[in-house]
Amino acid sequence: MERREFLKIFSAGTIAAMSGQLVFRSNPAAFKLMPVSHFYEDIDTNAVELARSIQYMTTPAPDSQAFLNAFRRQTLSLIVDSRNMNSYLQKMENFENSHNEDVYLEASSYKILVSTFKRLGRVQNLVGHGNFNVLGFDEMLKYSRRYSSVGAFPKAESDFLEQVFNANAKQYGFFGEKVIDNLTTVVPIRDRKKMPNTGHFLYRGDSELLYKKVRKDLGSSIVLTSGIRNVVKQTHLFLAKIIQSKGNLSRASRSLAPPGHSYHGIGDFDVGKVGFGSKNFTTAFAKTKEFQRLVELGYVDMRYPLHNLLGVRYEPWHIKVV
């Protein structure tokens, strides 16, 4: 298979110039998406915002190819060292903004990005949110071929999923370790357990025991908000984040680990305050009594602390297990 280049690097000014020519052609609220809820876990966005982003990315821009071609040869990348440390920290503090050195998905891949994201959403609707968290790649392909409501993944989409997984995340600014090397990694049934009243799974052993201890010490006001996320689930979340970021891979990876890089795949989990909703995935959680208790009791060994050098925003809700 002759692979297309997955990454192209453009200046933010050029992207801004391009985006000024893009227009919405219909009501975003009428755009059909497949999410089962209004919010996706771990990304502070909703279905309407994703619809707007999809339209933004799929509406042709007059003369946009000229802009793309003009910057195709640029090879800037983020290097975290003393020379640009201040710039790096500013990016982390303003993780939802675009920056000059950000890396964007190749424009020709926008259409396949959206269609792949939607098909993954149909798989999630079919198997259910909880089961989708632990679904393996090969099992996902079988479901897509078996059920017409999903439809088989065409070669272009399956190739795209492989490219996303195999891409060198450091090239777009994520410096965390790749903890899952195989796209088809399976979470064995015997190794996982579904936590009551959460819809999420945890690995048996250390993860399950730690969560139960947290619940015992903090009481019913703390809840599991995200447990095991295998490669398929992490990919779906990451594609959603790329869409929300209008193709900006760097911006997407600042707030969500790329597939294969999430410790949710091997043991870590997220907790939140009952009734706090999507704010559990923001720094607002660090201001809650529940978080203060986690700190006081010594549970907080954060995977992504403030001012970390992994290219990831501050995540006070993430419980480090592995």
C-alpha positions as CSV (number, residue, x, y, z in Angstrom):
1,M,0.0,0.0,0.0
2,E,1.4,3.4,-0.9
3,R,0.7,5.6,2.1
4,R,-0.2,9.2,1.7
5,E,1.7,11.6,4.0
6,F,-0.3,12.0,7.2
7,L,1.1,15.3,8.4
8,K,1.4,18.6,6.7
9,I,2.7,21.7,8.6
10,F,1.3,25.1,8.0
11,S,1.5,28.5,9.7
12,A,-1.5,29.5,11.8
13,G,-1.7,32.7,9.8
14,T,-2.2,30.7,6.6
15,I,-4.9,28.6,8.2
16,A,-6.6,31.8,9.4
17,A,-6.5,33.2,5.9
18,M,-8.1,30.0,4.6
19,S,-10.7,29.9,7.2
20,G,-11.8,33.4,6.4
21,Q,-13.0,32.1,3.0
22,L,-15.1,29.2,4.5
23,V,-18.8,29.6,4.9
24,F,-21.6,27.5,6.5
25,R,-24.1,26.4,4.0
26,S,-26.9,25.2,6.3
27,N,-28.0,25.1,10.0
28,P,-25.4,23.2,12.0
29,A,-28.1,22.1,14.4
30,A,-29.7,20.1,11.6
31,F,-26.4,18.3,10.8
32,K,-26.8,14.6,11.7
33,L,-24.3,13.1,14.1
34,M,-24.2,9.7,15.9
35,P,-23.2,10.4,19.5
36,V,-25.3,8.8,22.2
37,S,-25.0,11.7,24.5
38,H,-24.5,15.5,24.2
39,F,-21.0,15.3,25.7
40,Y,-18.0,13.1,24.9
41,E,-16.0,12.0,27.9
42,D,-12.7,13.7,28.3
43,I,-13.3,16.4,25.7
44,D,-15.3,19.4,26.7
45,T,-17.4,19.7,23.5
46,N,-20.9,18.7,22.3
47,A,-22.6,17.4,19.2
48,V,-23.5,20.9,17.8
49,E,-19.9,22.1,18.1
50,L,-18.7,19.0,16.3
51,A,-21.3,19.6,13.6
52,R,-20.1,23.1,13.1
53,S,-16.5,21.9,12.9
54,I,-17.4,19.2,10.4
55,Q,-19.1,21.7,8.2
56,Y,-16.2,24.1,8.6
57,M,-13.8,21.4,7.4
58,T,-15.9,20.0,4.6
59,T,-17.0,23.2,2.9
60,P,-14.7,24.0,0.0
61,A,-12.7,27.2,0.2
62,P,-12.0,29.1,-3.0
63,D,-8.3,29.0,-3.9
64,S,-7.5,27.1,-0.7
65,Q,-5.2,24.8,-2.6
66,A,-2.9,27.7,-3.4
67,F,-2.5,28.4,0.3
68,L,-1.8,24.7,1.0
69,N,0.8,24.3,-1.7
70,A,2.6,27.5,-0.5
71,F,3.3,26.0,2.9
72,R,3.7,22.3,2.1
73,R,7.5,22.5,2.4
74,Q,7.6,24.0,5.9
75,T,9.1,21.6,8.5
76,L,8.7,23.5,11.7
77,S,8.0,21.3,14.8
78,L,7.7,21.9,18.5
79,I,10.9,21.1,20.5
80,V,10.6,21.4,24.2
81,D,13.9,22.9,25.4
82,S,15.2,26.0,27.2
83,R,15.0,28.1,24.1
84,N,11.2,27.9,23.8
85,M,10.1,26.9,27.2
86,N,8.1,30.0,27.8
87,S,6.3,29.5,24.5
88,Y,5.7,25.9,25.4
89,L,4.2,26.7,28.8
90,Q,1.9,29.3,27.2
91,K,0.6,26.7,24.8
92,M,-0.2,24.4,27.7
93,E,-2.0,27.1,29.6
94,N,-3.9,28.1,26.4
95,F,-4.3,24.6,25.1
96,E,-7.6,25.2,23.3
97,N,-6.0,28.0,21.1
98,S,-4.1,27.6,17.9
99,H,-0.4,28.6,17.8
100,N,2.1,29.3,15.0
101,E,4.0,26.0,15.3
102,D,0.9,23.8,15.3
103,V,0.6,20.9,12.9
104,Y,-2.5,20.4,10.9
105,L,-4.0,17.3,9.3
106,E,-3.6,17.3,5.5
107,A,-6.6,19.0,4.0
108,S,-7.2,16.2,1.6
109,S,-7.8,13.9,4.6
110,Y,-10.7,16.0,6.1
111,K,-13.4,14.1,4.3
112,I,-12.1,10.7,5.3
113,L,-11.6,12.0,8.9
114,V,-15.3,12.9,9.1
115,S,-16.6,9.7,7.5
116,T,-14.4,7.5,9.7
117,F,-15.5,9.3,12.8
118,K,-19.2,8.9,11.9
119,R,-18.8,5.1,11.2
120,L,-17.1,4.7,14.6
121,G,-20.0,6.5,16.2
122,R,-22.4,4.0,14.5
123,V,-20.4,1.1,16.0
124,Q,-20.7,2.7,19.4
125,N,-24.4,3.1,19.0
126,L,-24.7,-0.6,18.1
127,V,-22.6,-2.1,20.9
128,G,-23.3,0.4,23.6
129,H,-21.1,3.0,25.2
130,G,-19.7,0.8,27.9
131,N,-18.8,-2.1,25.5
132,F,-17.3,0.3,23.0
133,N,-14.8,1.3,25.6
134,V,-13.2,-2.1,25.6
135,L,-13.9,-3.1,21.9
136,G,-10.9,-4.4,19.9
137,F,-10.1,-3.2,16.4
138,D,-10.7,-6.6,14.7
139,E,-14.0,-7.0,16.6
140,M,-15.0,-3.5,15.5
141,L,-14.4,-4.5,11.8
142,K,-16.5,-7.6,12.2
143,Y,-19.4,-5.6,13.6
144,S,-19.2,-3.2,10.7
145,R,-19.3,-5.9,8.1
146,R,-22.1,-7.8,9.9
147,Y,-24.5,-4.9,10.5
148,S,-25.9,-2.7,7.7
149,S,-26.7,0.0,10.2
150,V,-22.9,0.5,10.5
151,G,-21.6,-0.6,7.1
152,A,-18.1,-2.1,6.4
153,F,-15.1,0.2,6.8
154,P,-13.9,0.9,3.3
155,K,-10.1,0.5,2.7
156,A,-9.6,4.3,2.8
157,E,-11.1,4.5,6.3
158,S,-9.2,1.5,7.7
159,D,-6.0,2.8,6.2
160,F,-6.7,6.2,7.8
161,L,-7.2,4.5,11.2
162,E,-3.8,2.8,10.8
163,Q,-2.1,6.1,9.9
164,V,-3.5,7.9,12.9
165,F,-2.4,5.1,15.2
166,N,1.1,4.7,13.6
167,A,1.9,8.4,13.3
168,N,4.8,9.8,15.3
169,A,2.9,12.0,17.8
170,K,6.0,13.9,18.7
171,Q,5.9,15.5,15.2
172,Y,2.7,17.4,16.3
173,G,3.8,18.1,19.9
174,F,2.7,15.1,22.0
175,F,5.7,13.9,24.0
176,G,4.1,11.2,26.1
177,E,5.2,7.5,25.9
178,K,3.4,5.1,23.5
179,V,2.1,2.5,25.9
180,I,0.2,0.3,23.4
181,D,2.1,-0.7,20.3
182,N,-0.5,-2.9,18.6
183,L,-3.6,-1.4,16.9
184,T,-5.4,-4.7,17.4
185,T,-4.7,-5.0,21.1
186,V,-7.5,-6.8,23.0
187,V,-8.7,-6.3,26.6
188,P,-9.5,-9.9,27.7
189,I,-12.9,-10.4,29.4
190,R,-11.2,-12.1,32.4
191,D,-9.0,-9.1,33.0
192,R,-11.8,-6.5,33.2
193,K,-14.7,-5.7,35.4
194,K,-17.6,-3.3,34.9
195,M,-18.1,-0.9,37.8
196,P,-21.7,-0.6,39.0
197,N,-23.6,2.5,38.1
198,T,-20.8,4.0,36.0
199,G,-21.0,2.3,32.5
200,H,-17.2,1.9,32.7
201,F,-14.8,-1.0,33.0
202,L,-11.7,-1.2,35.1
203,Y,-8.8,-3.7,35.0
204,R,-9.1,-6.3,37.7
205,G,-6.3,-6.0,40.3
206,D,-4.7,-2.7,41.1
207,S,-7.1,-0.4,39.2
208,E,-10.2,-2.0,40.7
209,L,-8.8,-2.1,44.2
210,L,-7.7,1.5,44.1
211,Y,-11.0,2.8,42.8
212,K,-12.9,0.8,45.6
213,K,-10.5,2.3,48.2
214,V,-11.1,5.8,46.8
215,R,-14.9,5.3,47.0
216,K,-14.6,3.9,50.5
217,D,-12.6,6.9,51.8
218,L,-14.4,9.7,50.0
219,G,-17.9,8.3,49.9
220,S,-20.7,8.5,47.3
221,S,-19.8,11.9,46.1
222,I,-16.9,10.6,44.0
223,V,-17.5,8.5,40.9
224,L,-15.6,6.8,38.1
225,T,-16.0,9.0,35.0
226,S,-13.7,7.1,32.6
227,G,-12.0,3.7,33.0
228,I,-10.5,1.4,30.4
229,R,-10.3,3.0,26.9
230,N,-9.0,0.6,24.4
231,V,-7.5,1.8,21.1
232,V,-10.9,2.0,19.2
233,K,-12.4,4.2,21.9
234,Q,-9.4,6.4,22.2
235,T,-9.3,6.8,18.5
236,H,-12.9,7.9,18.4
237,L,-12.3,10.5,21.0
238,F,-9.2,11.7,19.3
239,L,-10.9,12.1,15.9
240,A,-13.7,14.0,17.6
241,K,-11.0,16.3,19.1
242,I,-9.4,16.8,15.7
243,I,-12.7,17.7,14.2
244,Q,-13.4,20.1,17.1
245,S,-10.0,21.6,16.6
246,K,-10.7,22.0,12.8
247,G,-7.8,19.7,11.8
248,N,-5.2,21.0,14.3
249,L,-3.5,17.9,15.5
250,S,-1.3,19.8,18.0
251,R,-4.3,21.4,19.6
252,A,-6.2,18.1,19.7
253,S,-3.3,16.3,21.4
254,R,-2.8,19.0,24.0
255,S,-6.0,17.9,25.7
256,L,-6.3,14.3,24.7
257,A,-3.7,11.6,24.3
258,P,-3.5,10.1,20.7
259,P,-4.5,6.5,20.3
260,G,-1.8,4.2,21.7
261,H,-0.6,6.8,24.1
262,S,-3.4,6.8,26.7
263,Y,-2.7,5.1,30.0
264,H,-6.4,4.4,30.2
265,G,-5.6,1.5,27.9
266,I,-3.4,-0.2,30.6
267,G,-4.8,0.8,33.9
268,D,-5.3,4.5,34.7
269,F,-8.8,6.0,35.2
270,D,-10.6,9.2,35.8
271,V,-12.8,10.2,38.8
272,G,-15.1,13.1,39.2
273,K,-17.7,14.7,41.5
274,V,-21.2,13.3,41.2
275,G,-23.4,15.8,39.4
276,F,-20.5,17.9,38.2
277,G,-21.0,16.8,34.6
278,S,-18.5,17.9,31.9
279,K,-16.8,20.2,34.4
280,N,-15.2,17.1,35.9
281,F,-12.9,17.2,32.8
282,T,-11.8,20.8,33.4
283,T,-9.6,22.5,36.0
284,A,-12.8,23.3,37.9
285,F,-12.5,19.8,39.4
286,A,-9.3,20.9,41.2
287,K,-11.4,23.4,43.2
288,T,-13.9,20.8,44.5
289,K,-13.9,19.4,48.0
290,E,-13.6,15.9,46.4
291,F,-10.3,16.8,44.8
292,Q,-8.9,18.4,48.0
293,R,-9.8,15.1,49.8
294,L,-8.0,13.1,47.2
295,V,-4.9,15.3,47.8
296,E,-5.1,15.1,51.6
297,L,-5.4,11.3,51.5
298,G,-2.4,10.9,49.2
299,Y,-4.3,9.6,46.1
300,V,-3.1,12.2,43.7
301,D,-0.1,11.1,41.8
302,M,-0.9,12.9,38.7
303,R,-0.1,11.6,35.3
304,Y,-0.3,15.1,33.8
305,P,0.5,17.7,36.5
306,L,0.6,21.4,35.9
307,H,3.5,22.5,33.6
308,N,4.3,18.9,32.6
309,L,6.6,18.5,29.6
310,L,4.6,15.8,27.8
311,G,2.6,18.2,25.7
312,V,-0.6,17.6,27.6
313,R,-2.8,20.0,29.6
314,Y,-3.2,19.8,33.4
315,E,-5.4,16.9,34.3
316,P,-6.3,16.9,38.0
317,W,-9.0,14.3,37.5
318,H,-6.7,11.6,36.2
319,I,-5.7,8.9,38.7
320,K,-2.3,7.3,38.0
321,V,-2.2,3.6,38.5
322,V,0.5,2.2,36.3
